[in-house]
Amino acid sequence: MIHEIIPVGPLQCNCSIIGDEGTREALVIDPGDNIEDVLDLIRKHNLQVKQIIITHAHIDHVGGAMKLRAATGAPILLNQNDYALLKMLDVQAAWIGVAAPGKVEIDQNLGQADVVKAGSLVADVIHTPGHTEGSVCLYFPAEKKLIAGDTLFAGSIGRTDLPGGSFEKIINSLREKVLALPDETIVVPGHGELTTIGEERESNPFLVVGR
């Protein structure tokens, strides 16, 4: 597995470029901004982007998706429960003081138990509402790697005070779905440092309380 993680935009969203070393097929997850830098990495590894996957419809994760689609021809995938948030991108832009990216068009819904592929790389889609209604995580079982979006962070969880957020739902998503994964699973959060399921199970204050 080729896996490049590049922090993009003013909020330093972790954009993942994941490629199959044999076929050079690739997925790009959460291209929030700095698309030229993302494209440089795609060219560096001679990759062909097959799908652009958005873990949730906050501007820092989806802002550059249309530019990447224009450059690669790859479809954009997002869970349908976040389509309402997608229509608020101009409002979201005002929240953080950046230019609105314009309309983002979704080519395909991304739901629980769906599978996404790039060559021999296969990821299971896990619907994890809480940070937003349509938040998803991607789990690569062969590599034991989770792209967690803003659902789980090293030592923390996604905020739930924005439209579509629910503390009860995110805790349920984490306990029922995310913590069901093996302890050695590497977690790539939407922002900040990598961690593991085991580390978060043992020390994340949001997950340890009341266990």
PyMOL commands that set and color helices and strands:
alter all, ss='L'
color gray80, all
select helices_A, chain A and resi 35-44+59-62+65-72+80-86+89-96+167-176+178-180+197-203+205-208
alter helices_A, ss='H'
color red, helices_A
select strands_A, chain A and resi 2-8+13-19+25-29+48-53+76-78+108-109+115-118+121-127+136-140+145-149+152-153+156-157+186-189+195-196
alter strands_A, ss='S'
color yellow, strands_A
deselect
rebuild
show_as cartoon
